[in-house]
Amino acid sequence: MMMVSWSYIVICNNCGYISNEKLSKEMAKKLSLTHLNRDRNCTRGHIKLMKVRT
């Protein structure tokens, strides 16, 4: 049986931002907060963490 490990990418449905790195869940949450601080038009409702296999 093969174990699957998961990482996350950050996606913003408002501005189209997609992170280019696969991150741990904690780091992805920090990156999403950084994005929200940079772009005032984006809100928490626009941000999604997408689970991807690594």
Buried (B, 14 or more C-beta within 10 A) or exposed (E): EEEEEEBBBBBBEEEEBEBEEBBEEEBBBEBBEEBBEEBEEBEEEBBEBEEEEE
